Amino acid sequence: MGEGSERAALIPPDAAKPSLSARLRAWAWDEVLAQSMRWRLWAPVAFGGGAAVYFALRQEPPLWPPAVAAVSATGVWLGAKLLRRGRAVTLPLMLVACLFLGLAGARLRAEAVAAPIAPALAEPTVVEGWVVDVDSPGDRGHRIVVAPVRIRGLEPEATPIRLRATVRGEPPTPGSAIRLFAILNPPPPPASPGAYDFGRNAWFQRLGGTAFALGETREAYLAPPPWRLRLSMAVNGARFALSQRIVARLGERTGGIAAAMTTGHETWIAREDLDAMRDSGLAHILSISGLHMAIVGGFAFFLVRLGVAAWPWLALRVSGKKVAAVAGLVAVWSYLVLSGAPPPAQRAAITASVAFAAILLDRPAITMHALALAAMVVLILQPEAIVTPGFQMSFAATAALVALSEGWPPRTRELSVPWPIAAFQSARHWLLIAVTASLVAGAATGPFAVQHFNRAAMYGLLANLTTSPIADFVMMPALALGALLEPIGLGGPFLWVAGKGVDLMLAIGHWTAGLPGAVKTIASAPDHVLPISFLGVLFLCLWQGRLRWLGLPFACAVLLWPRAPTPTLWIGDGGTNAAFSEAGKAVVVRPGVRQFAADLWSRRRGLTLEPRPEDGWVCARSSCAPAKTDRAPIALWWGKAAPDAGQLAALCASAPLVSVRAVVQDLPPSCDGKLVLDGLDYAQGGSVELWRTAQGWRAVWATDVRGDRPWSRISDPDAADVVPSDGV
């Protein structure tokens, strides 16, 4: 026999091939083995999951059960590692330990930031304190952050550490001692059941209430503040002065945008510009976060490294890359101070710092492990970040981009190519990367944008691709140099360049927002669906191998999950306004009153907000009711005084549901069979959504969804009749 026949005889002709199930098992095992260096990436996911469990609870847990569970689980995990147990044992134990550590960490954090919450006083009061900072403006005027020294009617131990005050006229500068005659309220509750909880966010910022000034801001004479407060006010005063100089250089419209991107002050941004930026998908450029930190840190890194390389003597003696990393760290943390250190900027600074620290330690700067470390540091310092849209969107987008870079094929470079062809190839390659990165980042953040903001900018990709080169290479570097040199009067040329970029960005934003169908409103999915999407996105990013695509349907859960039936009615906190659904629209009974809350509820339910028509309604100074019982499901009384028997009887005769802001003592016979909600109901339940069914009315109250938590203070029913809070 020949040589070929001898080799063929080594494999029996009747050898059985592996079965399909055996091949699937082998493939699945290969997928698991490919994760050998990636299991630890799930540690911050488990830690964040534990923190999320804490915030999902309806009752505040005692401190000792999560603390004991965290210590015990950590001890078991470390014991298994000391005993050299295999990864099949230690990895699940690590994830369980991180889960309980996240739960205990969130509980400890809530305890550590505990501070007094302002009551809803029955009468206006006098607030004296220091202006800490100028906040973003609200619908009712400019807002400031105040450190109260005295509040008439409150003991010192019950005085909040910080207040957000809406003032008349121009806002006072940080460091001013002021006196306000104002209405005091606790932080506003959710605008509707399950909506954004400003009170929870305020709790972790130690913001104990809101004040609405009824008169002019007056100067106060106070004892010198503590040194930490003086330092904070001095920094914020310098930030605000820089903002004023930028606005003076560029004008209020252009300078307002530039100031917001530099110092975080949005005082001068016009409402129409802000709406255009949101509708075009460019609003993220105004909020100082990961994009700004990356550009500023990267610009400083590139500039310093180029300078070191251009000095041969220095380049031979130091590592230009490490010197540039130190410069990047300094730039990032300087920018954090300049921005006022809002929570999103803090998280971005931590993430950028981890990347620069990796360079100093001779590690790759942009890896999934570096991102996981940054996420863990953020969650340890701020466990409440797990329930904020900023954290969810920024880390989902960054993880998706890092996963994209891991799988992106390396570019093949030819040795000798004419420069026009090389330039064309480079431009094509850059455009492909930019489009792909925008699509991937947009897809990763899409579920969170839909769930939290209920709006999809249909031309956001176009707007971001067009403005990205302007922001990355013109506006942000020019603003950085302008802000650095403006205090000595040399920032004018750089700010002029930045202003031209801002004008171009605004033109693109307004043009994109004006296109047909630029914004699509999408109703929120049930609350439990967002964690499913979050885990799906993370599985797509963290898993190595083809099995990662199992996460795709879960990542799309927010988009695909069936929505609950639309409520028949929404009544705002305190019963001062209401809206009802009709043919895909939310018809608001009192247009312009608590507009933010009505708009938030309508978008959350996927409805288009429109004012009540003038015809078919009988309205007076304190009430509004449909002329016919089949015209609308609600009659609304918003007067502070309760209606008399005749007025209440007329309301009950006009609609199946009657809402009264005040407390009602007795109901006339015409109210039999009608649902009447009064001030006691709103004081106990907050805002409410109602569905009309064959069995009657079904109600969901905001307080029931919110639960009994430290930040869910229930106001005094008598104080519910005082003027609205800040309209946050």
C-alpha positions in Angstrom: 0.0 0.0 0.0 1.1 3.5 -0.7 2.0 6.2 1.9 -1.3 7.9 1.4 -3.3 4.7 2.1 -1.4 4.1 5.3 -2.3 7.6 6.6 -5.9 7.1 5.6 -6.1 3.9 7.6 -5.3 5.7 10.8 -9.0 7.1 10.9 -11.6 4.3 10.8 -14.1 4.9 8.1 -17.0 4.1 10.4 -15.9 6.5 13.2 -18.9 8.3 14.7 -19.1 12.1 14.5 -20.0 14.1 17.6 -23.7 14.6 18.1 -25.3 18.0 17.8 -25.8 18.2 21.6 -22.1 17.3 22.2 -21.0 20.0 19.8 -23.3 22.6 21.5 -21.9 21.6 24.9 -18.3 21.9 23.6 -19.1 25.3 22.1 -20.8 26.6 25.3 -17.8 25.4 27.3 -15.4 27.2 25.0 -17.5 30.4 25.5 -17.2 30.0 29.3 -13.5 29.4 29.1 -13.1 32.6 27.0 -14.4 34.6 30.0 -11.4 33.5 32.3 -10.1 37.1 32.5 -13.5 38.8 32.4 -15.5 37.4 35.3 -14.2 40.1 37.6 -15.8 42.7 35.3 -19.1 41.6 36.8 -18.1 42.8 40.3 -19.3 46.4 39.9 -22.4 45.1 38.2 -23.2 43.0 41.3 -22.3 45.9 43.6 -24.6 48.3 41.7 -27.3 45.6 41.8 -27.1 45.6 45.5 -27.4 49.4 45.7 -30.3 49.2 43.2 -32.1 46.7 45.5 -31.8 49.2 48.4 -33.4 52.0 46.3 -36.2 49.7 45.1 -37.3 48.9 48.7 -40.6 50.4 49.8 -39.5 50.4 53.5 -36.3 51.7 54.9 -34.3 48.7 56.2 -32.5 48.7 59.5 -28.7 49.0 59.2 -27.6 45.8 60.8 -29.1 43.1 58.4 -27.3 44.4 55.3 -24.1 45.1 57.2 -24.1 41.6 58.8 -24.8 40.0 55.4 -22.1 42.0 53.7 -19.5 41.1 56.3 -20.5 37.4 56.3 -20.5 37.1 52.5 -17.2 38.8 52.2 -15.7 36.6 54.9 -16.9 33.5 53.2 -15.5 34.6 49.8 -12.1 35.5 51.3 -12.1 32.2 53.2 -12.7 30.3 50.0 -9.8 32.1 48.3 -7.5 31.3 51.3 -8.4 27.7 51.0 -7.6 27.9 47.3 -11.0 26.8 46.1 -11.5 26.9 42.3 -13.1 29.8 40.4 -16.3 27.8 40.1 -16.6 28.5 43.9 -14.9 31.8 44.5 -16.5 33.7 41.6 -20.1 33.2 42.7 -19.1 34.0 46.2 -17.4 37.2 45.0 -20.5 38.3 43.2 -22.7 37.6 46.2 -20.3 39.5 48.5 -20.4 42.5 46.1 -24.2 42.3 46.0 -24.5 42.6 49.8 -21.7 45.2 49.9 -23.6 47.3 47.5 -26.8 47.0 49.6 -25.0 47.9 52.8 -23.0 50.7 51.1 -26.1 52.4 49.9 -27.7 52.1 53.3 -24.6 53.6 55.0 -24.4 56.4 52.4 -28.1 57.3 53.1 -27.3 57.4 56.8 -24.1 59.5 56.3 -25.8 62.2 54.3 -28.8 62.5 56.6 -29.7 66.2 57.2 -32.8 68.1 58.3 -35.7 68.5 55.7 -37.7 71.7 55.7 -41.3 71.5 56.7 -44.1 73.0 54.6 -44.8 76.0 56.8 -48.3 77.4 56.9 -47.1 81.0 56.4 -44.2 82.7 54.6 -41.1 83.0 56.7 -37.8 84.8 56.7 -34.7 83.0 55.5 -31.2 84.4 56.2 -28.1 82.8 54.8 -25.2 82.7 52.5 -25.4 82.3 48.7 -23.3 79.2 47.9 -23.9 79.1 44.2 -26.1 80.1 41.3 -28.2 77.2 40.1 -29.8 76.6 36.7 -32.9 78.8 36.2 -36.4 77.5 36.6 -39.8 78.4 35.1 -40.4 81.0 37.9 -37.1 82.8 37.8 -33.4 82.5 38.7 -32.4 80.0 41.4 -29.6 80.0 43.9 -28.3 77.5 46.5 -28.4 79.0 50.0 -26.7 77.9 53.2 -29.3 79.0 55.8 -28.1 80.5 59.0 -31.5 81.3 60.4 -35.1 80.5 59.4 -37.8 82.1 61.4 -40.0 79.4 63.0 -37.3 76.7 62.9 -34.9 75.6 65.6 -31.2 75.5 64.6 -31.2 71.7 64.7 -34.2 71.6 62.3 -32.7 74.1 59.9 -31.7 72.5 56.5 -28.0 72.6 55.5 -28.8 73.8 52.0 -31.9 75.3 50.3 -32.7 75.9 46.6 -34.3 79.3 46.4 -36.1 81.0 43.5 -35.5 84.7 43.6 -36.8 87.8 41.8 -34.6 89.7 39.4 -30.9 89.0 38.9 -29.5 86.3 41.1 -27.1 87.5 43.9 -23.5 86.4 43.4 -21.9 83.5 45.5 -20.6 84.7 48.8 -23.4 87.2 49.4 -25.3 87.3 52.7 -29.0 87.6 51.9 -32.4 87.9 53.5 -35.5 86.4 51.8 -39.2 86.7 52.7 -40.2 83.4 51.2 -42.4 80.4 51.2 -40.6 77.3 52.4 -41.3 73.8 51.3 -39.6 70.4 51.5 -38.1 69.1 48.2 -41.0 68.4 45.8 -42.3 64.9 45.5 -42.5 63.0 42.2 -44.7 64.7 39.6 -46.5 61.4 39.1 -46.3 57.9 40.6 -43.0 56.4 39.6 -41.6 59.5 38.0 -38.3 61.2 38.7 -37.9 61.7 42.5 -36.2 65.1 43.1 -36.5 64.5 46.8 -34.3 61.5 46.7 -31.7 63.3 44.6 -31.9 66.3 47.0 -31.4 64.0 50.0 -28.0 62.8 48.8 -27.0 66.4 48.0 -28.1 67.4 51.5 -30.5 69.9 49.9 -33.2 70.2 52.5 -35.9 72.2 50.8 -37.0 74.8 48.4 -37.8 78.5 48.9 -39.9 80.8 46.7 -39.1 84.5 47.4 -42.1 86.8 47.6 -40.1 90.0 47.5 -36.8 91.4 46.6 -33.6 89.8 47.8 -32.1 92.0 50.6 -28.7 92.2 52.2 -28.2 90.4 55.5 -25.6 91.0 58.3 -24.4 87.6 59.4 -21.4 86.2 61.4 -18.5 85.0 59.3 -19.2 81.5 57.9 -17.0 78.4 58.5 -13.8 78.2 56.5 -15.1 75.3 54.3 -18.2 77.3 53.3 -16.0 80.4 52.7 -13.7 78.3 50.4 -16.7 76.8 48.5 -18.3 80.3 48.0 -14.9 81.7 46.9 -14.5 79.0 44.2 -18.1 79.4 43.1 -17.7 83.2 43.0 -14.7 82.9 40.8 -16.7 80.5 38.5 -19.6 82.9 38.3 -17.3 85.8 37.6 -15.7 83.9 34.8 -19.1 83.1 33.4 -20.0 86.8 33.5 -16.8 87.6 31.6 -17.5 85.0 28.9 -21.0 86.3 28.5 -19.7 89.9 28.3 -17.2 88.8 25.6 -19.6 86.8 23.4 -23.0 88.2 24.2 -25.8 86.6 26.2 -27.0 84.0 23.6 -23.6 82.7 22.5 -21.9 83.4 25.8 -24.6 81.6 27.8 -23.9 78.4 25.9 -20.2 78.8 26.3 -20.5 79.5 30.0 -22.6 76.4 30.5 -20.0 74.3 28.8 -17.2 75.9 30.9 -18.5 76.5 34.4 -21.8 74.7 34.4 -23.9 77.9 34.9 -27.0 77.8 32.7 -28.2 81.2 33.8 -28.1 82.8 30.4 -29.4 80.0 28.1 -32.5 81.0 26.3 -35.5 78.6 26.5 -35.8 78.2 22.7 -32.1 77.3 22.4 -32.3 74.8 25.2 -35.4 73.2 23.6 -33.6 73.1 20.2 -30.6 71.4 21.7 -32.8 68.7 23.4 -34.9 68.1 20.3 -31.8 67.7 18.1 -30.1 65.3 20.5 -27.3 67.8 21.4 -28.3 68.6 25.0 -25.6 66.4 26.4 -23.0 68.9 25.2 -24.4 71.5 27.7 -24.0 69.2 30.7 -20.5 68.8 31.9 -19.8 65.1 31.9 -17.7 62.4 30.3 -17.5 64.1 26.9 -16.1 67.3 28.3 -13.7 65.6 30.7 -12.4 63.4 27.8 -11.9 66.4 25.5 -10.2 68.6 28.1 -8.0 65.8 29.5 -7.2 64.5 26.1 -6.3 67.9 24.8 -4.0 68.6 27.8 -2.4 65.1 27.3 -1.8 65.7 23.6 -0.4 69.2 24.1 2.0 68.3 26.8 3.2 65.1 25.0 3.8 67.1 21.9 5.7 69.7 23.8 7.9 67.0 25.5 8.6 65.4 22.1 9.5 68.8 20.6 12.3 69.3 23.2 14.9 66.6 22.5 16.8 67.2 25.7 13.7 66.6 27.9 12.4 63.7 25.7 15.6 61.7 26.3 15.3 62.1 30.1 11.6 61.7 30.9 8.7 59.6 29.7 6.6 62.1 27.6 3.6 59.8 27.9 3.7 59.8 31.7 4.3 63.5 32.0 1.3 64.1 29.7 -0.8 61.7 31.9 0.0 63.8 34.9 -0.9 66.9 32.9 -4.2 65.2 31.9 -4.9 64.5 35.6 -4.3 68.1 36.6 -6.5 69.3 33.7 -9.4 67.0 34.6 -9.4 67.9 38.3 -9.0 71.6 37.5 -12.0 71.4 35.2 -13.9 69.5 37.9 -13.4 72.5 40.3 -14.2 75.0 37.5 -17.5 73.1 36.7 -18.7 73.3 40.3 -18.2 69.5 40.7 -21.8 68.3 40.0 -22.2 64.5 40.4 -22.0 63.7 36.6 -18.7 65.7 36.4 -17.4 63.9 39.5 -18.1 60.5 37.9 -16.5 61.6 34.7 -13.4 62.8 36.5 -13.0 59.5 38.3 -13.3 57.6 35.1 -10.7 59.8 33.4 -8.4 59.6 36.4 -8.4 55.8 36.2 -7.4 56.0 32.6 -4.5 58.4 33.2 -3.4 56.3 36.3 -3.3 53.3 34.1 -0.8 55.1 31.8 1.3 56.0 34.8 1.4 52.3 35.8 2.2 51.2 32.3 -1.2 49.6 31.7 -3.5 50.1 28.8 -5.7 53.2 29.4 -8.8 52.2 27.6 -9.9 48.7 28.6 -12.9 47.1 30.0 -11.0 46.4 33.3 -10.2 50.1 33.7 -13.8 51.0 33.1 -15.0 48.4 35.6 -12.5 49.8 38.2 -13.9 53.3 37.6 -17.5 52.1 37.9 -16.6 50.4 41.2 -14.9 53.5 42.6 -17.9 55.7 41.6 -20.4 53.3 43.2 -18.4 53.0 46.4 -18.3 56.8 46.8 -21.8 57.4 45.4 -24.1 54.3 45.5 -27.0 56.5 44.6 -25.5 57.0 41.2 -27.0 53.6 40.1 -30.5 55.0 39.9 -29.5 58.2 38.1 -29.9 58.5 34.3 -26.4 60.1 33.9 -24.5 57.2 35.4 -26.6 54.6 33.5 -26.2 56.3 30.2 -22.5 57.3 30.5 -21.3 53.9 31.6 -23.5 52.0 29.1 -22.2 54.2 26.3 -18.6 53.9 27.4 -18.8 50.1 27.9 -20.3 49.8 24.4 -17.5 51.9 22.8 -14.8 49.9 24.6 -16.4 46.7 23.5 -16.5 48.1 19.9 -12.8 48.9 20.2 -12.0 45.4 21.4 -13.7 43.9 18.3 -12.6 46.5 15.8 -10.2 45.0 13.2 -6.8 46.7 13.1 -6.3 48.9 10.1 -3.9 47.7 7.4 -1.5 50.5 6.4 0.2 50.4 3.0 3.9 51.4 2.9 3.8 53.8 0.0 0.6 55.5 -1.1 0.2 58.9 -2.8 -0.9 61.5 -0.3 -4.3 62.3 -1.9 -5.2 58.6 -1.7 -3.9 58.3 1.8 -5.9 61.4 2.8 -9.1 60.0 1.2 -8.5 56.6 3.0 -8.0 58.3 6.3 -11.1 60.4 6.0 -13.1 57.4 5.0 -11.8 55.4 7.9 -12.5 58.3 10.3 -16.0 58.7 9.0 -16.7 55.0 9.4 -15.4 55.0 12.9 -17.4 58.1 13.8 -20.7 56.8 12.3 -20.2 53.4 13.9 -19.3 54.8 17.3 -22.3 57.2 17.3 -24.6 54.3 16.3 -23.2 52.1 19.0 -23.3 54.7 21.7 -26.8 55.8 20.7 -28.1 52.2 20.8 -26.5 51.6 24.2 -28.1 54.8 25.7 -31.4 54.4 23.8 -33.3 52.3 26.5 -32.4 54.8 29.2 -33.3 57.9 27.1 -36.7 56.3 26.4 -37.4 55.3 30.0 -36.2 58.5 31.7 -36.9 61.2 29.2 -39.5 59.7 26.9 -38.1 61.4 23.8 -36.1 60.1 20.9 -34.3 62.7 18.7 -34.8 61.1 15.3 -32.0 63.1 13.7 -29.6 62.9 16.7 -27.1 60.9 14.8 -26.9 63.5 12.0 -26.7 66.4 14.5 -24.0 64.7 16.6 -21.9 63.7 13.6 -22.0 67.2 12.3 -21.2 68.9 15.6 -18.7 66.4 16.9 -15.7 67.8 15.0 -16.7 71.3 16.0 -17.0 70.4 19.7 -14.0 68.2 19.9 -11.5 70.2 17.9 -12.7 73.8 18.1 -15.1 74.7 21.0 -13.8 72.7 23.9 -10.0 73.3 23.3 -10.7 77.0 22.6 -12.9 77.3 25.7 -10.2 75.6 27.8 -7.5 78.0 26.7 -9.9 81.0 26.9 -11.0 80.1 30.5 -7.3 79.7 31.5 -6.2 83.0 30.0 -9.4 85.2 30.6 -8.6 86.0 34.2 -5.5 87.9 33.0 -7.3 89.4 30.1 -5.8 87.3 27.3 -8.7 84.9 26.6 -10.5 87.0 24.0 -9.1 85.4 20.8 -9.8 81.9 22.0 -13.2 82.7 23.3 -14.0 84.4 19.9 -13.1 81.1 18.2 -15.2 79.1 20.7 -18.1 81.5 20.1 -18.0 80.9 16.3 -18.2 77.2 17.1 -21.1 77.7 19.5 -23.0 79.7 16.8 -22.5 77.0 14.3 -23.6 74.3 16.7 -26.7 76.3 17.6 -27.5 76.7 13.9 -27.2 73.0 13.4 -29.3 72.3 16.4 -32.1 74.6 15.4 -32.1 73.3 11.8 -32.2 69.6 13.0 -34.9 70.3 15.6 -37.0 72.0 12.9 -37.0 69.0 10.6 -40.3 67.1 10.2 -40.7 64.4 12.9 -37.6 65.5 14.7 -38.8 64.3 18.1 -40.8 61.2 18.9 -42.4 60.8 22.3 -42.4 57.2 23.7 -44.1 56.1 26.8 -42.1 54.6 29.7 -42.1 50.9 30.2 -42.9 49.4 33.6 -40.2 50.1 36.2 -38.9 46.5 36.3 -38.1 46.5 32.6 -35.2 49.0 32.7 -32.9 46.6 34.8 -33.6 43.9 32.2 -32.4 46.3 29.5 -29.4 47.4 31.6 -28.3 43.8 32.1 -28.8 43.0 28.5 -26.6 45.9 27.4 -23.9 44.9 29.9 -24.0 41.3 28.8 -23.5 42.5 25.2 -20.5 44.5 26.3 -18.8 42.3 28.9 -19.3 38.8 27.5 -16.5 37.6 25.1 -17.8 35.5 22.2 -20.8 35.0 20.1 -23.0 34.1 23.0 -23.0 37.8 23.8 -25.8 38.3 21.3 -28.2 36.6 23.7 -28.2 39.9 25.5 -29.7 41.8 22.5 -33.4 41.0 23.0 -33.0 41.8 26.7 -31.2 45.1 25.8 -34.3 46.0 23.7 -36.8 45.2 26.5 -37.6 48.9 27.1 -38.5 49.3 23.5 -40.4 46.0 23.0 -42.2 45.6 26.4 -46.0 46.2 26.2 -47.0 49.4 27.9 -49.6 49.5 30.6 -53.1 51.0 29.8 -53.0 54.8 29.7 -54.4 56.4 32.8 -57.7 58.2 32.5 -56.6 61.0 34.8 -53.6 62.5 36.4 -53.9 64.9 39.3 -50.8 66.7 40.5 -49.4 67.0 44.0 -51.7 69.1 46.1 -54.6 68.9 43.6 -53.7 72.2 42.0 -53.9 70.8 38.4 -55.1 67.8 36.5 -55.0 66.3 33.0 -57.0 63.6 31.3 -56.2 61.4 28.3 -58.2 61.8 25.2 -57.4 60.4 21.7 -53.7 60.1 22.4 -53.5 63.5 24.0 -53.2 64.8 27.5 -55.6 67.6 28.0 -54.5 69.8 30.9 -57.2 71.6 32.8 -55.1 74.6 33.9 -52.6 75.4 31.2 -49.4 77.0 32.5 -49.9 75.9 36.1 -47.3 73.3 37.3 -46.5 73.0 33.6 -43.3 71.0 34.3 -45.3 68.3 36.2 -48.0 68.1 33.5 -45.5 67.9 30.7 -43.5 65.2 32.6 -46.6 63.1 33.2 -47.8 63.4 29.6 -44.4 62.4 28.1 -44.1 59.5 30.6 -47.4 58.1 29.3 -46.5 58.8 25.6 -49.1 61.6 25.3 -49.0 65.0 23.6 -49.8 67.8 26.0 -52.4 70.3 24.9 -54.5 72.9 26.8 -58.1 72.5 27.7 -60.4 74.1 25.0 -62.3 77.2 26.0 -65.6 75.9 24.8 -67.5 73.3 26.8 -66.1 74.3 30.2 -67.4 76.5 33.0 -64.5 78.0 34.9 -64.3 80.5 37.7 -61.5 82.0 39.8 -61.1 78.8 41.9 -62.6 76.0 39.8 -63.1 74.6 36.4 -65.7 72.0 35.4 -67.1 70.5 32.2 -70.4 72.0 31.0 -71.6 68.5 30.3 -71.0 65.3 32.2 -69.7 63.5 29.2 -67.2 66.3 28.2 -64.5 65.4 30.7 -64.0 63.0 33.6 -63.0 65.6 36.2 -64.1 68.8 37.9 -61.3 70.7 39.6 -61.4 73.0 42.6 -58.0 74.6 43.3 -59.0 77.3 45.8 -57.4 77.3 49.2 -60.8 77.7 50.9 -63.2 74.7 50.7 -66.2 75.1 48.4 -69.6 75.7 50.0 -72.4 73.1 49.7 -73.8 74.7 46.5 -70.5 74.9 44.8 -69.6 71.3 45.7 -73.0 70.1 44.5 -72.4 71.8 41.1 -69.0 70.2 40.8 -70.4 66.8 41.6 -73.2 67.2 39.0 -70.7 68.1 36.3 -68.2 65.2 36.3 -67.8 61.6 37.7 -64.7 62.7 39.7 -64.3 65.8 41.8 -60.9 67.1 43.0 -60.8 69.6 45.8 -57.5 71.1 47.0 -58.9 72.0 50.4 -60.2 69.6 53.0 -63.9 68.8 52.6 -66.0 68.1 55.7 -69.4 67.0 54.4 -70.6 65.9 51.0 -74.0 66.9 49.5 -76.4 64.2 48.2 -75.5 65.1 44.6 -72.0 63.6 45.3 -73.4 60.1 46.0 -71.8 57.7 43.6 -69.1 60.2 42.7 -65.4 60.0 43.6 -64.3 63.1 45.6 -60.7 63.6 46.5 -59.7 66.4 48.8 -56.7 67.9 50.6 -56.3 65.1 53.1 -55.9 62.6 50.2 -53.2 64.7 48.5 -51.4 65.3 51.7 -51.2 61.6 52.3 -50.7 60.3 48.8 -49.2 63.1 46.7 -49.9 63.0 43.0 -52.2 60.3 41.6 -53.0 58.4 38.4 -56.5 57.0 38.0 -58.0 54.5 35.6 -61.8 54.3 35.1 -62.9 50.6 34.9 -66.2 48.8 34.9 -65.8 48.2 38.6 -65.1 51.9 39.4 -61.9 54.0 39.8 -58.5 52.4 40.3 -55.9 54.8 41.8 -52.1 54.6 42.1 -50.6 57.2 44.5 -47.1 58.6 44.3 -46.5 58.0 48.1 -47.4 54.3 47.8 -44.9 53.9 44.9 -42.3 56.0 46.7 -42.5 54.1 50.0 -41.5 55.1 53.5 -37.9 56.3 52.9 -35.9 59.0 54.5 -36.4 61.4 51.6 -40.2 60.7 51.3 -41.4 63.2 53.8 -45.1 63.7 54.0 -46.2 67.3 54.3 -48.7 68.7 56.8 -52.2 68.7 55.2 -52.7 72.3 56.3 -49.5 73.3 54.6 -50.6 71.8 51.4 -52.6 74.9 50.6 -49.5 77.1 50.6 -48.1 78.3 47.3 -46.5 75.7 45.2 -42.9 74.7 45.6 -40.2 75.7 43.1 -41.7 73.8 40.2 -38.6 71.7 39.9 
